[in-house]
């Protein structure tokens, strides 16, 4: 588990968890059609959720530095 989290070079554990969740959403949206159909919005919704998970740490750190 820690090797998977270290692959993303996160600054803290919560960032690593968000990156892993994003990769899972990307994989489900791209490769697993039945799982994507059960999610509201389908595969596009899973990709959008993955992008949200991926960009959340960047947005959080940017706002933290700006203010």
C-alpha positions in Angstrom: 0.0 0.0 0.0 2.7 2.5 0.9 4.6 1.8 -2.3 1.5 2.7 -4.3 1.1 5.9 -2.3 4.8 6.8 -2.7 4.5 6.5 -6.4 2.7 9.8 -6.6 5.3 11.7 -4.4 2.7 13.3 -2.2 3.5 15.9 0.4 1.2 14.3 3.0 -1.0 11.2 3.4 -4.3 13.0 2.6 -2.9 14.1 -0.8 -1.8 10.6 -1.6 -5.3 9.3 -0.7 -6.9 11.9 -3.1 -4.5 10.9 -5.9 -5.2 7.2 -5.5 -9.0 7.9 -5.5 -8.5 10.0 -8.7 -6.7 7.1 -10.4 -9.4 4.7 -9.3 -12.1 7.0 -10.8 -10.1 7.3 -14.0 -9.7 3.6 -14.3 -13.4 2.9 -13.6 -14.5 5.5 -16.0 -12.2 4.3 -18.8 -12.3 0.5 -18.5 -15.2 -0.7 -16.5 -18.5 0.0 -18.3 -20.9 -1.7 -15.8 -19.5 0.3 -12.9 -19.6 3.5 -14.9 -23.3 2.9 -15.8 -24.3 2.7 -12.1 -22.6 6.0 -11.3 -24.7 9.2 -12.0 -23.4 10.7 -15.1 -21.8 7.5 -16.3 -18.2 7.4 -17.4 -18.0 11.2 -17.9 -19.1 11.7 -14.3 -16.4 9.4 -13.0 -13.8 11.2 -15.1 -15.0 14.5 -13.8 -14.9 13.2 -10.2 -11.4 11.9 -10.8 -10.3 15.3 -12.1 -11.8 16.9 -8.9 -9.9 14.5 -6.7 -6.7 15.1 -8.7 -6.9 19.0 -8.6 -8.2 19.4 -5.1 -4.8 19.4 -3.4 -3.4 21.9 -5.9 -6.4 24.3 -5.4 -6.2 23.9 -1.6 -2.4 24.7 -1.6 -2.9 27.6 -3.9 -5.6 29.2 -1.8 -3.6 28.5 1.3 -0.5 30.3 -0.1 -2.5 33.2 -1.6 -4.3 34.1 1.6 
